[in-house]
Amino acid sequence: MVRHIETEIIERASDTVLILVKSRPEVIKERMRKCPHERTVLREEDVDETVALFEEHYNNSLLRYRFVLDTSEATVDQTREEFVEKIKPLLSDSDRLRIQIHSSLLLGN
């Protein structure tokens, strides 16, 4: 099923970017303990396998535009900065123009 979905994405939106946002399993487990979610779908005993499966699917993806953000040691601001740097080379000219126009409108220029 994954191959079918990825083929559809490639046909309909070939410039789609796949981003794996990850953390080391021990970091995820610690975060789960420190800030538990009331209705979580992930159990601590499943973290290692889940992390491995996400990485496996990422590594086997047919999508050509992709990158990884590892949040194990990074703050939210550092992760955002890394995202901006990694996405820049993947932006089309129309993406860049749209960002420039949006930024101009926000600044009132």
N, C-alpha and C positions, 0 to 999 in steps of 0.2 A: 504494500500500500504506500509506503514511504516513497519508493521510486516513482510510482504513478503521480503522487502529489508533487514531487520535485520536478518531474517532467512537465507537468502543467504550469508550474511556476516559471520554469525556464521558457516555455512557449509564450506565456502571457505577460510575464514581467521579468525579462532576461537580466535586468540590472538589479534584481533583488539581492540584498546583502544579508548573509547569515552571520549572526553574532552569538558566539558562545560566551555567556557570562557565567564564570565559574569561581569556585573557591575550593580550597583543600577540604576534604571531608571533616577533618577534626575542627576546622574553623566553622563550618556549617553547624556541626553538632553543638559547639560552644555557643554560637549565636542562637540556636534553638533553645538552649537551656536558659540563656540570659533574657531572651525576649520571646517567650512562647506565644504561639498563635492559638486562639481558642478553637478554630475549626481547620487545623492543618491537615493536609492530605499526606504529608511525608512524615514517617516515623523515623526516629533516630537510628534504629537498627537497619533501615533501608537506605541510609545516606550513601554509604560506600558504593553499593550497587547502582544507585541512581546516578551518581557522579560518573561512574564508569560508563553507563549506558549513554548519557548525554555526550560524553567525549567520543564514544564509538560512533554514534550517529553523526556527530559533527565531522569526524575524520572520514566517514564514508559518504558524505553528502556529495551530490552532483553539482551543487551550486558553486560557481567559480569565484564569486566575490564573497569573501568571508574573513573574519578575524576573531581573536579571542580576547576577552577582558577578564583578567584574573583579579578578583577582589579580595583575595586572601589577606593581603597586607595593605591594600589601598583604601583611602578614604573615598567618600562619595565624590568629592571635588576632584581628587586625583583620577578616579575612574572616568568622570565626565571629560576631563582634559585628555586622557588617553583615547577615549572614544572619538573626540573631535579630531585628533591627530590621525587616527587610523581610518576614519571615514573620508577625510579630505581627498585622498587619491582616488577614491571610488565614486566621487560625485561627478555627474555629467555637467556640461556647460549650462544646461537649463536648470539643474539643481542649484548651481552657484548663483545664477541670475535670480532665481526665486528667493534664495537666502539674502542676497544683497537688497532686493526690493523690500522684503519683509523687514530687514534690519533698518532700512531707511525710513520705512513707515513708523516703526517703533520709536525711532529717534526724532521723528518729525521733520526730517530733511526732505 
